[in-house]
Amino acid sequence: MKFLTPQFDYLRTHRESRRNISVLLRYVGIVSATVLLYSGLFHVLMLHEGQEHSLLTGLYWTLTVMSTLGFGDITFHTDLGRVFSLVVLLSGIVMLLIVLPFAFIRFFYAPWLEAQLHLRAPRHVPSGLKSHVIFCRYDEVAAGLIERLRDSAIPYCVIEPDPSVAAALHGDGVSVVTGDLDNRETYDAVACGAARLVIANRNDAENSNIALIVHEHYPAVPIAAFAEEVDSVDVLELSGATHVLPLKQRLGEYLAGRASVGPAHAQPVGRFKNLRIVEFPVENTGLSGRTIRDTRLRELTGLNIVACWERGHLLPARAGTVLTDHSVLVAVGTSDQIAELDALFVIYNPNENPVLVIGGGKVGQAAMAFFRRVGVAISVIERDPELRPTLAGLADNVVIGDASHRSVIMKAGLETAPTVVLTTNDDAWNIFLAVYCRRLNPSTRIVSRITHERSLEAIHRAGADSVLSYATLGVKSLLAYVQGSEATFVGEGVDLFIVPVPASLTGLTLGGARIGEIYGLNVVALQHPDGSAENVMASTELAENTELVMLGTAEQRKKFRAEFG
């Protein structure tokens, strides 16, 4: 009874529920009036036939005929009476067996279930919650970041305006509160004043409204807002957002940064303290066919080669690893050491043919703008002819057509392109294009965008050398902002994380610990108690109270934690 009372209160107070119940009651009134009318006519026709029955009998006969039970114990003997019986029977089939169940489900049972869902959706966070992250929508970025916040023991909450969706998320174990995003009471219910960060991850207009409300009532709370359009960045900042993320713009720039263009050079992907993390493509450097030991890069520059990308797989850097044209070295060192690395390979002649961009949407346009800033020639393929004027201002060669047609893709210059950048938002299409481009030009570098993380393995098998998704970019950017660090984009599915040196490994050398060999993790640096970072090599001793800075996947991290806690 205690559980039913709130549901009846909801049905009574909710305007839509009141309307539904009113419609159902009106229909029940029509059915009742029809039953009484037929009962009266029953008595009239029975008297006409010389039969007399009680009022209860008339009601009994009407209901048994309308419900098609028809016991047959009371019948008419004239044609007029039989016609009346048919009318009662047919109208009963329609009113009681068809319309009434539908009306009951539509106007009572469905609202009843909705009331249950509404009541299951939490209306506020637990009292005392603080230093939490507030999301304004549960999407792929939120789901990925929540997983990492849990690993770091950082509380969070999602605001969901639809109580039904909120109830479903609550059932899935997501910390959620239902409420309107334009209502201050909602932000009070999620303890916004004590929050670490509010993430406005809806469309630009809604994000602007969220930023205005939060900034006005909780001016000390930081706001990170997503911007779909570059022009919206200023508007969001004026609305009160302290950190604006134009993710599609950044995704295009990241993909462009992974292209093989110009002289061979290191591509920055992150920073830890005084150490920079870079990627260095082996193609066109003369290193292909050599082992990492034979390259003598550490001896010549002081850089530490910590890992090696090989067609989508991040492998620990071992002295005997043989490099190929598709290898990409991951190195750690100071700015001066990286400058020395670039100086070693400036003499090699690059492939100066135009880069091929497939897809002229927002991500593709951002990639082309990046190439244009660094003076790289561009060829683009786009299906939509209406985008030609916009693309003509960014690319040297605009080809309108379907990239799956050989004549179109060859006209765009695939045969000589040093890099192909796939920017469409369709994973299946990008996978197809990766296979197609790899088959037509086996030596080109393929950089691709994906939408879903589940497509990662497939697109690497298809031939893509470097991959990043919109969700991963958002997750890493926001996590770095939450933690007050610099985002590291080594690759899709690979994260930078810090763990204390396990007691069982204290005193061993890095080579003796065999972390890369056993767990597949790549040690980037060693952090000392004073906060300084040390570049490591195999002979580095793992001292007590120091921390390992490592690159690896979630699975590799779980394997390491399962062993050492």
WOSULNOR-V329835 format. One record per residue. N is the residue number from 1. RES is the residue in three letters. SS is DSSP state (a for helix, b for strand, c for the rest). PHI is phi in whole degrees, -180 to 180 (999 if undefined). Layout:
[[N & RES & SS & PHI] [N & RES & SS & PHI]]
//
This chain:
[[1 & MET & c & 999] [2 & LYS & a & -62] [3 & PHE & a & -79] [4 & LEU & a & -74] [5 & THR & a & -57] [6 & PRO & a & -61] [7 & GLN & a & -68] [8 & PHE & a & -64] [9 & ASP & a & -63] [10 & TYR & a & -64] [11 & LEU & a & -63] [12 & ARG & a & -78] [13 & THR & a & -95] [14 & HIS & c & -77] [15 & ARG & a & -59] [16 & GLU & a & -63] [17 & SER & a & -66] [18 & ARG & a & -62] [19 & ARG & a & -64] [20 & ASN & a & -62] [21 & ILE & a & -66] [22 & SER & a & -62] [23 & VAL & a & -63] [24 & LEU & a & -63] [25 & LEU & a & -65] [26 & ARG & a & -63] [27 & TYR & a & -67] [28 & VAL & a & -60] [29 & GLY & a & -64] [30 & ILE & a & -65] [31 & VAL & a & -63] [32 & SER & a & -63] [33 & ALA & a & -63] [34 & THR & a & -65] [35 & VAL & a & -62] [36 & LEU & a & -67] [37 & LEU & a & -63] [38 & TYR & a & -64] [39 & SER & a & -64] [40 & GLY & a & -64] [41 & LEU & a & -64] [42 & PHE & a & -58] [43 & HIS & a & -65] [44 & VAL & a & -62] [45 & LEU & a & -70] [46 & MET & a & -66] [47 & LEU & a & -64] [48 & HIS & a & -63] [49 & GLU & c & -89] [50 & GLY & c & 88] [51 & GLN & c & -110] [52 & GLU & c & -131] [53 & HIS & c & -135] [54 & SER & c & -77] [55 & LEU & a & -60] [56 & LEU & a & -63] [57 & THR & a & -65] [58 & GLY & a & -61] [59 & LEU & a & -66] [60 & TYR & a & -61] [61 & TRP & a & -65] [62 & THR & a & -60] [63 & LEU & a & -70] [64 & THR & a & -69] [65 & VAL & a & -75] [66 & MET & a & -64] [67 & SER & c & -88] [68 & THR & c & 67] [69 & LEU & c & -69] [70 & GLY & c & 49] [71 & PHE & c & -65] [72 & GLY & c & 84] [73 & ASP & c & -79] [74 & ILE & c & -130] [75 & THR & c & -138] [76 & PHE & c & -89] [77 & HIS & c & -114] [78 & THR & c & -110] [79 & ASP & a & -63] [80 & LEU & a & -61] [81 & GLY & a & -67] [82 & ARG & a & -68] [83 & VAL & a & -62] [84 & PHE & a & -60] [85 & SER & a & -61] [86 & LEU & a & -65] [87 & VAL & a & -61] [88 & VAL & a & -63] [89 & LEU & a & -63] [90 & LEU & a & -67] [91 & SER & a & -67] [92 & GLY & a & -67] [93 & ILE & a & -60] [94 & VAL & a & -69] [95 & MET & a & -76] [96 & LEU & a & -96] [97 & LEU & a & -96] [98 & ILE & a & -111] [99 & VAL & a & -73] [100 & LEU & a & -62] [101 & PRO & a & -62] [102 & PHE & a & -62] [103 & ALA & a & -64] [104 & PHE & a & -64] [105 & ILE & a & -68] [106 & ARG & a & -69] [107 & PHE & a & -104] [108 & PHE & a & -130] [109 & TYR & a & -67] [110 & ALA & a & -62] [111 & PRO & a & -62] [112 & TRP & a & -64] [113 & LEU & a & -63] [114 & GLU & a & -63] [115 & ALA & a & -63] [116 & GLN & a & -63] [117 & LEU & a & -64] [118 & HIS & a & -61] [119 & LEU & a & -75] [120 & ARG & a & -77] [121 & ALA & c & -72] [122 & PRO & c & -61] [123 & ARG & c & -105] [124 & HIS & c & -160] [125 & VAL & c & -84] [126 & PRO & c & -59] [127 & SER & c & -64] [128 & GLY & c & 89] [129 & LEU & c & -66] [130 & LYS & c & -152] [131 & SER & c & 52] [132 & HIS & c & -105] [133 & VAL & b & -104] [134 & ILE & b & -107] [135 & PHE & b & -102] [136 & CYS & c & -99] [137 & ARG & c & -165] [138 & TYR & c & -98] [139 & ASP & c & -133] [140 & GLU & a & -64] [141 & VAL & a & -66] [142 & ALA & a & -62] [143 & ALA & a & -61] [144 & GLY & a & -67] [145 & LEU & a & -71] [146 & ILE & a & -60] [147 & GLU & a & -60] [148 & ARG & a & -77] [149 & LEU & a & -66] [150 & ARG & a & -63] [151 & ASP & a & -61] [152 & SER & c & -95] [153 & ALA & c & 59] [154 & ILE & c & -102] [155 & PRO & c & -70] [156 & TYR & b & -151] [157 & CYS & b & -155] [158 & VAL & b & -111] [159 & ILE & b & -96] [160 & GLU & b & -129] [161 & PRO & c & -64] [162 & ASP & c & -85] [163 & PRO & a & -60] [164 & SER & a & -66] [165 & VAL & a & -66] [166 & ALA & a & -62] [167 & ALA & a & -64] [168 & ALA & a & -66] [169 & LEU & a & -64] [170 & HIS & a & -61] [171 & GLY & a & -65] [172 & ASP & c & -87] [173 & GLY & c & 91] [174 & VAL & c & -86] [175 & SER & c & -77] [176 & VAL & b & -138] [177 & VAL & b & -132] [178 & THR & b & -96] [179 & GLY & c & 172] [180 & ASP & c & -79] [181 & LEU & c & -73] [182 & ASP & c & -101] [183 & ASN & c & -115] [184 & ARG & a & -60] [185 & GLU & a & -59] [186 & THR & a & -63] [187 & TYR & a & -72] [188 & ASP & a & -65] [189 & ALA & a & -67] [190 & VAL & c & -101] [191 & ALA & c & 54] [192 & CYS & a & -61] [193 & GLY & a & -63] [194 & ALA & a & -104] [195 & ALA & c & -77] [196 & ARG & c & -80] [197 & LEU & b & -164] [198 & VAL & b & -109] [199 & ILE & b & -108] [200 & ALA & b & -90] [201 & ASN & c & -115] [202 & ARG & c & -112] [203 & ASN & c & -78] [204 & ASP & a & -59] [205 & ALA & a & -65] [206 & GLU & a & -66] [207 & ASN & a & -62] [208 & SER & a & -64] [209 & ASN & a & -66] [210 & ILE & a & -61] [211 & ALA & a & -62] [212 & LEU & a & -62] [213 & ILE & a & -66] [214 & VAL & a & -65] [215 & HIS & a & -66] [216 & GLU & a & -70] [217 & HIS & a & -97] [218 & TYR & c & -136] [219 & PRO & c & -61] [220 & ALA & c & -85] [221 & VAL & c & -88] [222 & PRO & c & -66] [223 & ILE & b & -128] [224 & ALA & b & -106] [225 & ALA & b & -121] [226 & PHE & b & -83] [227 & ALA & c & -124] [228 & GLU & c & -75] [229 & GLU & c & -110] [230 & VAL & c & -62] [231 & ASP & c & -67] [232 & SER & a & -83] [233 & VAL & a & -59] [234 & ASP & a & -63] [235 & VAL & a & -63] [236 & LEU & a & -67] [237 & GLU & a & -66] [238 & LEU & a & -67] [239 & SER & a & -75] [240 & GLY & c & 123] [241 & ALA & c & -68] [242 & THR & c & -90] [243 & HIS & b & -148] [244 & VAL & b & -108] [245 & LEU & b & -116] [246 & PRO & c & -80] [247 & LEU & a & -62] [248 & LYS & a & -66] [249 & GLN & a & -63] [250 & ARG & a & -69] [251 & LEU & a & -64] [252 & GLY & a & -62] [253 & GLU & a & -68] [254 & TYR & a & -64] [255 & LEU & a & -61] [256 & ALA & a & -65] [257 & GLY & a & -66] [258 & ARG & c & -90] [259 & ALA & c & -77] [260 & SER & c & -91] [261 & VAL & c & -136] [262 & GLY & c & 69] [263 & PRO & c & -61] [264 & ALA & c & -58] [265 & HIS & c & -154] [266 & ALA & c & -76] [267 & GLN & b & -108] [268 & PRO & b & -62] [269 & VAL & b & -125] [270 & GLY & b & 174] [271 & ARG & b & -147] [272 & PHE & b & -135] [273 & LYS & c & 56] [274 & ASN & c & -89] [275 & LEU & b & -101] [276 & ARG & b & -105] [277 & ILE & b & -107] [278 & VAL & b & -133] [279 & GLU & b & -114] [280 & PHE & b & -135] [281 & PRO & b & -65] [282 & VAL & c & -78] [283 & GLU & c & -55] [284 & ASN & c & 62] [285 & THR & c & -120] [286 & GLY & c & 83] [287 & LEU & c & -90] [288 & SER & c & -62] [289 & GLY & c & 95] [290 & ARG & c & -94] [291 & THR & b & -85] [292 & ILE & a & -61] [293 & ARG & a & -62] [294 & ASP & a & -70] [295 & THR & a & -70] [296 & ARG & c & 55] [297 & LEU & a & -67] [298 & ARG & a & -67] [299 & GLU & a & -65] [300 & LEU & a & -82] [301 & THR & a & -121] [302 & GLY & c & 88] [303 & LEU & c & -70] [304 & ASN & b & -105] [305 & ILE & b & -81] [306 & VAL & b & -101] [307 & ALA & b & -160] [308 & CYS & b & -146] [309 & TRP & b & -80] [310 & GLU & b & -138] [311 & ARG & c & 52] [312 & GLY & c & 89] [313 & HIS & b & -113] [314 & LEU & b & -89] [315 & LEU & b & -110] [316 & PRO & b & -61] [317 & ALA & c & -80] [318 & ARG & c & -114] [319 & ALA & c & -57] [320 & GLY & c & -91] [321 & THR & c & -64] [322 & VAL & b & -88] [323 & LEU & c & -87] [324 & THR & c & -122] [325 & ASP & c & -61] [326 & HIS & c & -96] [327 & SER & b & -74] [328 & VAL & b & -130] [329 & LEU & b & -81] [330 & VAL & b & -106] [331 & ALA & b & -125] [332 & VAL & b & -129] [333 & GLY & b & -179] [334 & THR & c & -84] [335 & SER & a & -61] [336 & ASP & a & -66] [337 & GLN & a & -65] [338 & ILE & a & -68] [339 & ALA & a & -63] [340 & GLU & a & -66] [341 & LEU & a & -63] [342 & ASP & a & -61] [343 & ALA & a & -66] [344 & LEU & a & -66] [345 & PHE & c & -115] [346 & VAL & c & -67] [347 & ILE & c & -77] [348 & TYR & c & -77] [349 & ASN & c & -78] [350 & PRO & c & -82] [351 & ASN & c & -82] [352 & GLU & c & -97] [353 & ASN & c & -69] [354 & PRO & c & -61] [355 & VAL & b & -73] [356 & LEU & b & -103] [357 & VAL & b & -108] [358 & ILE & b & -108] [359 & GLY & c & 110] [360 & GLY & c & -106] [361 & GLY & c & -75] [362 & LYS & a & -64] [363 & VAL & a & -68] [364 & GLY & a & -62] [365 & GLN & a & -66] [366 & ALA & a & -65] [367 & ALA & a & -64] [368 & MET & a & -66] [369 & ALA & a & -63] [370 & PHE & a & -64] [371 & PHE & a & -61] [372 & ARG & a & -65] [373 & ARG & a & -64] [374 & VAL & c & -98] [375 & GLY & c & 77] [376 & VAL & c & -100] [377 & ALA & c & -70] [378 & ILE & b & -133] [379 & SER & b & -125] [380 & VAL & b & -131] [381 & ILE & b & -114] [382 & GLU & b & -142] [383 & ARG & c & -76] [384 & ASP & c & -82] [385 & PRO & a & -67] [386 & GLU & a & -68] [387 & LEU & a & -86] [388 & ARG & a & -55] [389 & PRO & a & -59] [390 & THR & a & -67] [391 & LEU & a & -69] [392 & ALA & a & -63] [393 & GLY & c & -82] [394 & LEU & c & -114] [395 & ALA & c & -109] [396 & ASP & c & -80] [397 & ASN & b & -140] [398 & VAL & b & -109] [399 & VAL & b & -116] [400 & ILE & b & -94] [401 & GLY & c & 162] [402 & ASP & c & -95] [403 & ALA & c & -67] [404 & SER & c & -79] [405 & HIS & c & -88] [406 & ARG & a & -59] [407 & SER & a & -64] [408 & VAL & a & -69] [409 & ILE & a & -71] [410 & MET & a & -74] [411 & LYS & a & -62] [412 & ALA & c & -80] [413 & GLY & c & 98] [414 & LEU & a & -60] [415 & GLU & a & -59] [416 & THR & a & -116] [417 & ALA & c & -68] [418 & PRO & c & -70] [419 & THR & b & -145] [420 & VAL & b & -114] [421 & VAL & b & -111] [422 & LEU & b & -97] [423 & THR & c & -119] [424 & THR & c & -70] [425 & ASN & c & -96] [426 & ASP & c & -110] [427 & ASP & a & -61] [428 & ALA & a & -61] [429 & TRP & a & -67] [430 & ASN & a & -65] [431 & ILE & a & -64] [432 & PHE & a & -60] [433 & LEU & a & -67] [434 & ALA & a & -63] [435 & VAL & a & -63] [436 & TYR & a & -65] [437 & CYS & a & -67] [438 & ARG & a & -64] [439 & ARG & a & -70] [440 & LEU & a & -81] [441 & ASN & c & -144] [442 & PRO & c & -61] [443 & SER & c & -93] [444 & THR & c & -72] [445 & ARG & b & -92] [446 & ILE & b & -112] [447 & VAL & b & -115] [448 & SER & b & -134] [449 & ARG & b & -94] [450 & ILE & b & -131] [451 & THR & c & -99] [452 & HIS & c & -113] [453 & GLU & a & -63] [454 & ARG & a & -65] [455 & SER & a & -85] [456 & LEU & a & -60] [457 & GLU & a & -61] [458 & ALA & a & -64] [459 & ILE & a & -75] [460 & HIS & a & -69] [461 & ARG & a & -64] [462 & ALA & a & -71] [463 & GLY & c & 125] [464 & ALA & c & -72] [465 & ASP & c & -89] [466 & SER & b & -140] [467 & VAL & b & -139] [468 & LEU & b & -150] [469 & SER & b & -107] [470 & TYR & a & -59] [471 & ALA & a & -65] [472 & THR & a & -63] [473 & LEU & a & -60] [474 & GLY & a & -65] [475 & VAL & a & -62] [476 & LYS & a & -68] [477 & SER & a & -65] [478 & LEU & a & -71] [479 & LEU & a & -63] [480 & ALA & a & -64] [481 & TYR & a & -67] [482 & VAL & a & -63] [483 & GLN & a & -86] [484 & GLY & c & 70] [485 & SER & c & -123] [486 & GLU & c & -94] [487 & ALA & c & -67] [488 & THR & c & -118] [489 & PHE & c & -115] [490 & VAL & c & -73] [491 & GLY & b & 169] [492 & GLU & c & -62] [493 & GLY & c & 85] [494 & VAL & b & -114] [495 & ASP & b & -123] [496 & LEU & b & -98] [497 & PHE & b & -145] [498 & ILE & b & -122] [499 & VAL & b & -135] [500 & PRO & b & -63] [501 & VAL & c & -63] [502 & PRO & c & -59] [503 & ALA & a & -58] [504 & SER & a & -71] [505 & LEU & a & -101] [506 & THR & c & -62] [507 & GLY & c & 94] [508 & LEU & c & -82] [509 & THR & b & -82] [510 & LEU & a & -61] [511 & GLY & a & -64] [512 & GLY & a & -70] [513 & ALA & a & -72] [514 & ARG & c & 56] [515 & ILE & a & -65] [516 & GLY & a & -68] [517 & GLU & a & -67] [518 & ILE & a & -86] [519 & TYR & a & -108] [520 & GLY & c & 77] [521 & LEU & c & -81] [522 & ASN & b & -116] [523 & VAL & b & -78] [524 & VAL & b & -91] [525 & ALA & b & -160] [526 & LEU & b & -120] [527 & GLN & b & -99] [528 & HIS & c & -92] [529 & PRO & c & -56] [530 & ASP & c & -82] [531 & GLY & c & 92] [532 & SER & c & -77] [533 & ALA & b & -113] [534 & GLU & b & -114] [535 & ASN & b & -67] [536 & VAL & c & -114] [537 & MET & c & -141] [538 & ALA & c & -59] [539 & SER & c & -88] [540 & THR & c & -66] [541 & GLU & b & -85] [542 & LEU & c & -87] [543 & ALA & c & -87] [544 & GLU & c & -67] [545 & ASN & c & 68] [546 & THR & c & -101] [547 & GLU & b & -127] [548 & LEU & b & -89] [549 & VAL & b & -103] [550 & MET & b & -131] [551 & LEU & b & -108] [552 & GLY & b & 177] [553 & THR & c & -86] [554 & ALA & a & -62] [555 & GLU & a & -66] [556 & GLN & a & -64] [557 & ARG & a & -65] [558 & LYS & a & -63] [559 & LYS & a & -62] [560 & PHE & a & -66] [561 & ARG & a & -68] [562 & ALA & a & -62] [563 & GLU & a & -82] [564 & PHE & a & -115] [565 & GLY & c & 83]]
//
